[in-house]
Amino acid sequence: MGRLAIVGGGVVGLAVGLALLDAGRSVILIDDDADGQAASWGNAGHIAVEQVEPLASLALLRSVPRRLFWRGGALDFPLSAMGAWLPFGLRLMAAARPARFRQGSDALRGLLAQAMPGWEALVDRIGEPGLLRRDGHYVLWQTAQSAKDGRVGWAAADTGTAQVHDVSVPELAQLSRLTGQPPAGAIRFSGSGQIADLSALRLALRAALVAGGGEIVGRNATLRRTGGRVEIPGIDADHVILCAGVRSRPLMEALGHKVPMIAERGYHIRADAADWPADLPPVVFEDRSMIVTRYRDTVQAASFVELNHVGAPADPRKWKRLERHVAELGLPIRGPFTRWMGCRPTLPDYLPAIGRSDRADNLYYAFGHQHLGLTLAPITAQLVTALVTGTAPKLSNSLFDIERFA
Ligand SMILES: Cc1cc2nc3c(=O)[nH]c(=O)nc-3n(C[C@H](O)[C@H](O)[C@H](O)COP(=O)(O)OP(=O)(O)OC[C@H]3O[C@@H](n4cnc5c(N)ncnc54)[C@H](O)[C@@H]3O)c2cc1C
């Protein structure tokens, strides 16, 4: 097998590239995100091994009314994007049926069980073990009722390899200092983790790829089909691996694949980390659907699920809402804030697409990682490498084949 071209240098594409280099392949990666604005570098940094239950669920559907943006919640589907979210929503409802939900949970549980070992190996491989923090995360509630409901919900949930604990007295004291008063309830997860700094991760992954003999080309890639194969004009490669996040859809659909993926857009604000404890793991303020993550020099508050077109303008009300949450909670996060919006690549059953195309012999793909792309990047890279090299995969991946939507 000759050279492999990877389209997309987000965390999935970079992890795939490194794994293939380590399997002895020649790799060229094409990416057009010169400034690191992709979802991979603006997300919440959480290694979310506890999120075993796909969001395509009856519980999520029941909760939609109270989650709506105009009612103060985090879920928005703008009217102007009805053509995108209506067909997505109908497929999501079908995927939420109990039998499919159980199948999806089994598939995600298998992947997520490999997520932390995958990250441990990857940060060692790139010589940056300090980029992975294995300190779990906190979930906090502001009212007695939400704390009661939240605890019951997490106690009943399948959290995979993560465990839920009551917070200790010193932990509660530290959390109370954040808001100036004790929360109505708090739990701590162990087994989950965080990436200490996403910008540093990006640089380290790119540097390791180049040091390992890979090449990175900064430009937009198009796919052209010739006979039963694809090629990227201007790039000399035998095989193509598509890891282009939410923008994988048009490239796949031009080849005849059905890819009902939507841009699930999320927003963050970031500020100098001066007053936020350096050792505090990510904190989820569950009443406000907001996660606060401390990175090396910054602290970030992130939220929102906006089902929209990829290129629609950002909605500034969401950044203002985040600023309001921070102010109302009394958190020690002071502006000026930088503002960011990015797209989770989400398929209606909330499972990723990882496989080999049956439309073009030399095309593989790995996209659609929804809320879990950071978490799942290393195990995805292992699955893709097993497919490309013809070795036995650790996990069955037929559920991840994009033909499930054909
Ligand atoms: C607010 C928010 C919070 C999140 N929090 C978490 C979290 O805590 N934990 C977690 O696991 N996940 C989280 N996610 C989800 C996670 O960020 C995504 O699932 C993940 O980043 C997807 O990675 P990717 O590499 O597939 O895509 P992307 O990060 O979108 O990268 C795709 C890359 O491909 C490039 N590209 C696309 N098309 C082309 C082309 N034709 N030619 C050249 N280059 C191209 C793009 O420029 C980009 O660089 C969050 C997402 C958001 C929005």
The ligand as a Gaussian input file, in Angstrom:
#p B3LYP/6-31G(d) Opt

LIG

0 1
 C      -18.906000      23.475000      22.685000
 C      -18.387000      22.095000      22.440000
 C      -17.949000      21.329000      23.511000
 C      -17.469000      20.037000      23.307000
 N      -16.953000      19.353000      24.368000
 C      -16.417000      18.131000      24.176000
 C      -15.798000      17.443000      25.267000
 O      -15.684000      17.973000      26.357000
 N      -15.321000      16.187000      25.040000
 C      -15.400000      15.580000      23.828000
 O      -14.976000      14.424000      23.696000
 N      -15.933000      16.232000      22.750000
 C      -16.438000      17.478000      22.909000
 N      -16.993000      18.156000      21.846000
 C      -17.091000      17.480000      20.540000
 C      -15.754000      17.469000      19.808000
 O      -15.192000      18.764000      19.832000
 C      -15.939000      17.008000      18.356000
 O      -16.648000      15.788000      18.320000
 C      -14.588000      16.786000      17.711000
 O      -13.813000      17.948000      17.789000
 C      -14.704000      16.370000      16.259000
 O      -13.383000      16.247000      15.787000
 P      -13.071000      16.069000      14.246000
 O      -11.612000      15.939000      14.111000
 O      -13.939000      14.966000      13.706000
 O      -13.640000      17.392000      13.562000
 P      -13.124000      18.912000      13.600000
 O      -12.574000      19.280000      14.907000
 O      -14.257000      19.705000      13.057000
 O      -11.930000      18.926000      12.576000
 C      -12.144000      18.756000      11.196000
 C      -10.985000      19.402000      10.463000
 O      -11.097000      19.108000       9.069000
 C      -10.837000      20.293000       8.346000
 N      -11.501000      20.155000       7.039000
 C      -12.808000      19.930000       6.803000
 N      -13.036000      19.815000       5.487000
 C      -11.845000      19.956000       4.884000
 C      -11.432000      19.947000       3.529000
 N      -12.288000      19.714000       2.546000
 N      -10.111000      20.151000       3.261000
 C       -9.193000      20.362000       4.248000
 N       -9.545000      20.380000       5.552000
 C      -10.853000      20.177000       5.855000
 C      -11.411000      21.388000       9.220000
 O      -10.863000      22.663000       8.873000
 C      -10.969000      20.920000      10.595000
 O       -9.663000      21.336000      10.891000
 C      -17.478000      19.464000      22.008000
 C      -17.894000      20.234000      20.917000
 C      -18.342000      21.547000      21.127000
 C      -18.772000      22.343000      19.934000

